[in-house]
Amino acid sequence: MSQSVAIIDYGSGNLRSVARAFERAAAEAGIAATIHVTDKADIIGAADRVALPGVGAFAACMDGLKARDGVIEALEHAALVRGRPFLGICVGMQLLAESGLEFGEHAGLGWIPGHVVPIDAANVEIPHMGWNTVTGPARRRISKRLDGKSFYFAHSFHFEPENDAHIYGVTNHGGDLVAAVGRDNLLGVQFHPEKSQSAGVNVIAGFLKWNP
C-alpha cells in the first residue's frame, strides 16, 4: 500500500527539487509513496508523512504559512494530533522553534522549545554556505544516517533548542551549530537534503521508513 507524503507549498523553496529527492529516495529504497506538493489542508491533514521545506527569512516563511487557509491547523492535526512523522527542512526546521530573531522577534510554531538566533560572525563567513560534516548521537536511530556524512548548508541563523535532548546532529562552523533537531515524531534538519546528493537521499529514505 502506498503511503502519502505531503510536501507543504507555501511559496518558499524549490519544491520541485524537494519532491524529486523524495521520489528518488522512495524508488531507491523500494518504498511505495505518493508525493503531493500541496497547500490543501485536507490533503495535509490526512497525509501519512509531512515535510515542510523553507528558504528565506523566518518571518516571511511563517507569514507564508499563515496566509494558506487552514494549513497550520492541518499541520498541527497531522503531526501533533495524529502523530504522523514530520520533517522540517532548513527554515522549515527553524519554524519548529518558539521564535526567530531574524529582522526582529517573530513567533514560530513552538513545537520544540528554543529560539532561532544569528550565527556568531566572529572569524567565520556568514552565511554558512557549502558542505559540512554532521555528527549525531548514537542513541538516535535517524542520527546514524547523519553521523560522519557531509550535507549542503545555506543559512545565517541557527536553532538553539532549550533541551539538549532535542539535538539530533551538529556541525561545526566557527563552533558547533545545530544541524538536526527532533522529539517524538518530529524531525528537522538545517541542511538541504535535496541538494546533498546520496547522503541527503539516504536521510529522506530514513524518514520515509521512520516509525516513531
Secondary structure as UniProt FT lines:
FT   STRAND          3..8
FT   HELIX           15..29
FT   STRAND          33..38
FT   HELIX           41..46
FT   STRAND          49..52
FT   HELIX           58..67
FT   TURN            69..70
FT   HELIX           71..76
FT   HELIX           77..81
FT   STRAND          86..89
FT   HELIX           91..94
FT   TURN            95..96
FT   STRAND          99..100
FT   TURN            102..103
FT   STRAND          106..107
FT   STRAND          114..118
FT   TURN            122..123
FT   STRAND          128..135
FT   TURN            138..139
FT   HELIX           142..145
FT   TURN            146..148
FT   STRAND          149..155
FT   STRAND          157..161
FT   HELIX           164..166
FT   STRAND          167..172
FT   STRAND          176..183
FT   TURN            184..185
FT   STRAND          186..189
FT   HELIX           193..195
FT   HELIX           197..209
//
